[in-house]
């Protein structure tokens, strides 16, 4: 049963909706016919909430019609159309709009015509709810990362790896579980970007986040120094670990600044419908993956995609000795210079992940 005082929320175009709202009746991460219930249009009329951004996207065709068009990845069109066109027909009927969906093979935007700005906006928001719901169920293709792969940290990581393999003869532990030093990073959040338009939108969102969220927090602490020190793990049993990670801390700034920066980025993408909040948490779990059981077998020359398919059921490892002997291991410090929108399961010329977008964190 949902907490009445703290219901689950979903953000659509910068507005917050309650998931169990009877007007929308949508569960953010469950596929269903979202518009099975008849809804009188006046219940979703929000003309008083018009803002300049929404109005800029809607044009007046004539005295009685308004129009907008927008891109939706072809991967989500089926969910918008629904079985035998039932979903899109319901949206059009409820919002008194004419919705045109691109045919298979057409490289066109979705078009909406309606008798008022509010009608058009309501139809667009309903379509966006379906897109967000579908996106959250897809396998992630990209993630936002803070590289921590400076030479001094890589050197300390390789020393750590050498000592662990030499001094910790633990169950399931092998060299292939260690991440490559060139790919050391702090994970901010993950998302699914299905086509070039979505990648461009995500790049724009990251650029916006720099101006609205990141730099206002960083201005007084340039350049922000980050120390990678200490170990932790994802589950409750140190003898059954899938992910062992390093912890981060500020060197020249108040404790918690990194957390605030990362949380603000995730919130920005979450409100735009491109990122979920991890396990419903209010705060991102700050972690720099050092060992991951899903990497098992990589030493056999397999690529990451093949390893992922092979390791459907991950074999854990006993990390209790590592935690006992290296709990306060200091990997060194680095400066926060850039934040990347990175492609999963990729490798760039420098050994790090291929980047779709990179923003600077320096003034």
Secondary structure by P-SEA (a helix, b strand, c coil): cccccccbbbbccccccccccccccccccccccccccccccccccccccccaaaaaacccccccccbbbbbbccccccccccccaaaaaaaaaaacbbbbbbcccccccbbbbcccaaaaaaaaaaaaaaaaaaaaaccccbbbbbbcccaaaaaaaaaaaaaaaacccccccccccccccccbbbbcbbbbbccaaaaaaaaaaaaaaaaccccccccccccbbbbbbbbbbcccccccccccbbbbbbcccccaaaaaaaaaaaaaaaaacccccccccccccbbbbccccccccccccccaaaaaaaacbbbbbbaaaaaaccccccccccccccccccccccccccccccccbbbbccc
